[in-house]
Every structure is written in C-alpha cells, then in structure tokens.
C-alpha cells in the first residue's frame, strides 16, 4: 500500500487550492477591441465589394487601411 513509484500522487491533505478571479475591466476592454476589429473587417469588406462592383480602384486603399487596423 506504500508504493514509492507513485509518490508524486498526494492524498490531498496538503493540496493548495487556487482561486481563479477575472478582471471585469480587462474583459470589457477585450470585448470592445474585438468588436472594433470586427467592425473594421466589415468596413474593409464593404470597400472591396464597392471597388469590385463599381470598378473604381480608389476603394482598395481604404479597404487595406481597414484590414490593417483590424489586425
């Protein structure tokens, strides 16, 4: 019953319990940045669609700017 091969397993009497807490401000900032990134991607896609449909290459520069900002 006292096997030395499994000595790294403990009985649990001296186990340390870790508390996981989340920072609400950090979660809110991450959500806002994710929404901003998605918005910029949608705007870039709209610019590319307008450039392809109207044949105006001017819209490619704002589209690239939007995709760079979203990354």
OpenMM code with the backbone's topology and positions (N, CA, C; nanometers):
from openmm import Vec3, app, unit

residues = "UNK UNK UNK UNK UNK UNK UNK UNK UNK UNK UNK UNK UNK UNK UNK UNK UNK UNK UNK UNK UNK UNK UNK UNK UNK UNK UNK UNK UNK UNK UNK UNK UNK UNK UNK UNK UNK UNK UNK UNK UNK UNK UNK UNK UNK UNK UNK UNK UNK UNK UNK UNK UNK UNK UNK UNK UNK UNK UNK UNK UNK UNK UNK UNK UNK UNK UNK UNK UNK UNK UNK".split()
positions = [
    Vec3(0.0819, -0.1188, 0.0000),
    Vec3(0.0000, 0.0000, 0.0000),
    Vec3(0.0866, 0.1256, 0.0000),
    Vec3(0.2128, 0.1149, 0.0365),
    Vec3(0.3014, 0.2303, 0.0411),
    Vec3(0.4012, 0.2204, -0.0753),
    Vec3(0.3553, 0.2478, -0.1944),
    Vec3(0.4378, 0.2293, -0.3144),
    Vec3(0.5167, 0.3569, -0.3419),
    Vec3(0.6467, 0.3463, -0.3610),
    Vec3(0.7298, 0.4640, -0.3853),
    Vec3(0.7259, 0.5081, -0.5307),
    Vec3(0.6754, 0.4226, -0.6210),
    Vec3(0.6690, 0.4605, -0.7629),
    Vec3(0.5686, 0.5716, -0.7855),
    Vec3(0.4592, 0.5725, -0.7093),
    Vec3(0.3544, 0.6736, -0.7240),
    Vec3(0.3643, 0.7784, -0.6145),
    Vec3(0.4856, 0.8175, -0.5796),
    Vec3(0.4992, 0.9119, -0.4694),
    Vec3(0.4598, 1.0545, -0.5073),
    Vec3(0.4469, 1.0830, -0.6386),
    Vec3(0.4063, 1.2186, -0.6754),
    Vec3(0.2562, 1.2390, -0.6584),
    Vec3(0.1800, 1.1319, -0.6351),
    Vec3(0.0388, 1.1467, -0.6027),
    Vec3(0.0257, 1.1729, -0.4537),
    Vec3(-0.0477, 1.2761, -0.4192),
    Vec3(-0.0666, 1.3074, -0.2769),
    Vec3(-0.2069, 1.2665, -0.2350),
    Vec3(-0.2245, 1.2587, -0.1063),
    Vec3(-0.3556, 1.2200, -0.0539),
    Vec3(-0.4537, 1.3358, -0.0561),
    Vec3(-0.4056, 1.4562, -0.0805),
    Vec3(-0.4948, 1.5712, -0.0874),
    Vec3(-0.4993, 1.6526, 0.0399),
    Vec3(-0.4309, 1.6077, 0.1431),
    Vec3(-0.4376, 1.6814, 0.2698),
    Vec3(-0.3534, 1.8088, 0.2674),
    Vec3(-0.2479, 1.8107, 0.1853),
    Vec3(-0.1654, 1.9317, 0.1768),
    Vec3(-0.1779, 1.9984, 0.0399),
    Vec3(-0.2897, 1.9758, -0.0272),
    Vec3(-0.3105, 2.0342, -0.1599),
    Vec3(-0.3444, 2.1829, -0.1468),
    Vec3(-0.2955, 2.2601, -0.2429),
    Vec3(-0.3214, 2.4034, -0.2450),
    Vec3(-0.4311, 2.4289, -0.3480),
    Vec3(-0.5347, 2.5000, -0.3056),
    Vec3(-0.6460, 2.5312, -0.3950),
    Vec3(-0.6231, 2.6715, -0.4509),
    Vec3(-0.6231, 2.6813, -0.5839),
    Vec3(-0.6030, 2.8104, -0.6481),
    Vec3(-0.7378, 2.8725, -0.6798),
    Vec3(-0.7502, 2.9996, -0.6461),
    Vec3(-0.8716, 3.0723, -0.6798),
    Vec3(-0.8494, 3.1457, -0.8108),
    Vec3(-0.9408, 3.1286, -0.9044),
    Vec3(-0.9300, 3.1975, -1.0330),
    Vec3(-1.0257, 3.3155, -1.0329),
    Vec3(-0.9698, 3.4319, -1.0420),
    Vec3(-1.0528, 3.5513, -1.0468),
    Vec3(-1.0295, 3.6202, -1.1802),
    Vec3(-1.1337, 3.6796, -1.2342),
    Vec3(-1.1233, 3.7512, -1.3613),
    Vec3(-1.1393, 3.9000, -1.3357),
    Vec3(-1.0711, 3.9761, -1.4173),
    Vec3(-1.0788, 4.1210, -1.4062),
    Vec3(-1.1842, 4.1702, -1.5036),
    Vec3(-1.2894, 4.2323, -1.4520),
    Vec3(-1.4003, 4.2749, -1.5366),
    Vec3(-1.3580, 4.3835, -1.6348),
    Vec3(-1.2688, 4.4742, -1.5917),
    Vec3(-1.2256, 4.5812, -1.6812),
    Vec3(-1.1473, 4.5254, -1.7995),
    Vec3(-1.0672, 4.4235, -1.7738),
    Vec3(-0.9895, 4.3628, -1.8801),
    Vec3(-1.0801, 4.2895, -1.9782),
    Vec3(-1.1814, 4.2214, -1.9275),
    Vec3(-1.2763, 4.1528, -2.0150),
    Vec3(-1.3539, 4.2515, -2.1000),
    Vec3(-1.3923, 4.3640, -2.0417),
    Vec3(-1.4657, 4.4658, -2.1157),
    Vec3(-1.3785, 4.5272, -2.2243),
    Vec3(-1.2535, 4.5532, -2.1944),
    Vec3(-1.1622, 4.6093, -2.2940),
    Vec3(-1.1387, 4.5112, -2.4083),
    Vec3(-1.1265, 4.3831, -2.3761),
    Vec3(-1.1076, 4.2816, -2.4806),
    Vec3(-1.2308, 4.2714, -2.5692),
    Vec3(-1.3489, 4.2817, -2.5112),
    Vec3(-1.4719, 4.2753, -2.5902),
    Vec3(-1.4843, 4.3968, -2.6820),
    Vec3(-1.4481, 4.5143, -2.6315),
    Vec3(-1.4555, 4.6351, -2.7133),
    Vec3(-1.3554, 4.6279, -2.8282),
    Vec3(-1.2343, 4.5792, -2.8011),
    Vec3(-1.1356, 4.5656, -2.9087),
    Vec3(-1.1785, 4.4627, -3.0121),
    Vec3(-1.2410, 4.3552, -2.9687),
    Vec3(-1.2889, 4.2535, -3.0633),
    Vec3(-1.3995, 4.3092, -3.1518),
    Vec3(-1.4916, 4.3858, -3.0931),
    Vec3(-1.5978, 4.4460, -3.1733),
    Vec3(-1.5432, 4.5500, -3.2698),
    Vec3(-1.4439, 4.6270, -3.2268),
    Vec3(-1.3822, 4.7246, -3.3154),
    Vec3(-1.3116, 4.6557, -3.4321),
    Vec3(-1.2454, 4.5460, -3.4035),
    Vec3(-1.1764, 4.4705, -3.5076),
    Vec3(-1.2762, 4.4132, -3.6076),
    Vec3(-1.3856, 4.3576, -3.5577),
    Vec3(-1.4877, 4.3050, -3.6481),
    Vec3(-1.5502, 4.4153, -3.7325),
    Vec3(-1.5723, 4.5322, -3.6740),
    Vec3(-1.6285, 4.6448, -3.7479),
    Vec3(-1.5349, 4.6888, -3.8593),
    Vec3(-1.4060, 4.6951, -3.8301),
    Vec3(-1.3100, 4.7351, -3.9332),
    Vec3(-1.3027, 4.6310, -4.0450),
    Vec3(-1.3152, 4.5025, -4.0097),
    Vec3(-1.3150, 4.3991, -4.1135),
    Vec3(-1.4375, 4.4106, -4.2034),
    Vec3(-1.5531, 4.4394, -4.1445),
    Vec3(-1.6754, 4.4564, -4.2235),
    Vec3(-1.6631, 4.5782, -4.3135),
    Vec3(-1.6078, 4.6877, -4.2616),
    Vec3(-1.5901, 4.8070, -4.3445),
    Vec3(-1.4936, 4.7808, -4.4598),
    Vec3(-1.3869, 4.7053, -4.4337),
    Vec3(-1.2941, 4.6698, -4.5403),
    Vec3(-1.3593, 4.5826, -4.6457),
    Vec3(-1.4438, 4.4900, -4.6020),
    Vec3(-1.5150, 4.4048, -4.6971),
    Vec3(-1.6124, 4.4852, -4.7819),
    Vec3(-1.6778, 4.5828, -4.7204),
    Vec3(-1.7700, 4.6691, -4.7961),
    Vec3(-1.6927, 4.7508, -4.8984),
    Vec3(-1.5768, 4.8010, -4.8602),
    Vec3(-1.4948, 4.8784, -4.9545),
    Vec3(-1.4499, 4.7917, -5.0726),
    Vec3(-1.4119, 4.6678, -5.0456),
    Vec3(-1.3700, 4.5779, -5.1537),
    Vec3(-1.4881, 4.5445, -5.2434),
    Vec3(-1.6048, 4.5220, -5.1850),
    Vec3(-1.7240, 4.4920, -5.2656),
    Vec3(-1.7611, 4.6106, -5.3527),
    Vec3(-1.7516, 4.7326, -5.2982),
    Vec3(-1.7812, 4.8517, -5.3790),
    Vec3(-1.6781, 4.8699, -5.4891),
    Vec3(-1.5533, 4.8385, -5.4598),
    Vec3(-1.4481, 4.8513, -5.5609),
    Vec3(-1.4694, 4.7517, -5.6747),
    Vec3(-1.5097, 4.6311, -5.6413),
    Vec3(-1.5317, 4.5303, -5.7454),
    Vec3(-1.6583, 4.5574, -5.8261),
    Vec3(-1.7621, 4.6080, -5.7600),
    Vec3(-1.8888, 4.6290, -5.8310),
    Vec3(-1.8857, 4.7541, -5.9184),
    Vec3(-1.8214, 4.8605, -5.8713),
    Vec3(-1.8201, 4.9851, -5.9468),
    Vec3(-1.6978, 4.9984, -6.0356),
    Vec3(-1.5995, 4.9145, -6.0154),
    Vec3(-1.4796, 4.9205, -6.0978),
    Vec3(-1.3885, 5.0369, -6.0644),
    Vec3(-1.4011, 5.0920, -5.9450),
    Vec3(-1.3181, 5.2052, -5.9033),
    Vec3(-1.2103, 5.1525, -5.8095),
    Vec3(-1.0830, 5.1586, -5.8493),
    Vec3(-0.9777, 5.1054, -5.7615),
    Vec3(-0.9459, 5.1944, -5.6416),
    Vec3(-1.0123, 5.3098, -5.6320),
    Vec3(-0.9870, 5.4004, -5.5198),
    Vec3(-1.0247, 5.3364, -5.3863),
    Vec3(-1.1271, 5.2514, -5.3865),
    Vec3(-1.1766, 5.1937, -5.2614),
    Vec3(-1.0835, 5.0875, -5.2047),
    Vec3(-0.9797, 5.0485, -5.2793),
    Vec3(-0.8886, 4.9469, -5.2281),
    Vec3(-0.7968, 5.0019, -5.1190),
    Vec3(-0.7645, 5.1314, -5.1275),
    Vec3(-0.6788, 5.1904, -5.0229),
    Vec3(-0.7511, 5.1992, -4.8885),
    Vec3(-0.8754, 5.2486, -4.8831),
    Vec3(-0.9454, 5.2434, -4.7529),
    Vec3(-0.9684, 5.1012, -4.7030),
    Vec3(-0.9888, 5.0079, -4.7968),
    Vec3(-1.0085, 4.8688, -4.7557),
    Vec3(-0.8821, 4.8137, -4.6913),
    Vec3(-0.7674, 4.8424, -4.7502),
    Vec3(-0.6423, 4.7932, -4.6907),
    Vec3(-0.6177, 4.8591, -4.5553),
    Vec3(-0.6521, 4.9871, -4.5431),
    Vec3(-0.6376, 5.0562, -4.4148),
    Vec3(-0.7259, 4.9923, -4.3086),
    Vec3(-0.8492, 4.9580, -4.3465),
    Vec3(-0.9405, 4.8944, -4.2500),
    Vec3(-0.8902, 4.7585, -4.2072),
    Vec3(-0.8360, 4.6805, -4.3030),
    Vec3(-0.7876, 4.5482, -4.2663),
    Vec3(-0.6587, 4.5566, -4.1833),
    Vec3(-0.5748, 4.6560, -4.2090),
    Vec3(-0.4554, 4.6734, -4.1271),
    Vec3(-0.4944, 4.7110, -3.9835),
    Vec3(-0.5917, 4.8007, -3.9692),
    Vec3(-0.6353, 4.8395, -3.8348),
    Vec3(-0.7044, 4.7252, -3.7616),
    Vec3(-0.7745, 4.6399, -3.8355),
    Vec3(-0.8451, 4.5304, -3.7683),
    Vec3(-0.7480, 4.4245, -3.7160),
    Vec3(-0.6321, 4.4156, -3.7781),
    Vec3(-0.5335, 4.3162, -3.7331),
    Vec3(-0.4620, 4.3652, -3.6118),
] * unit.nanometer
topology = app.Topology()
chain = topology.addChain("A")
for resn in residues:
    res = topology.addResidue(resn, chain)
    for name in ("N", "CA", "C"):
        topology.addAtom(name, app.Element.getBySymbol(name[0]), res)
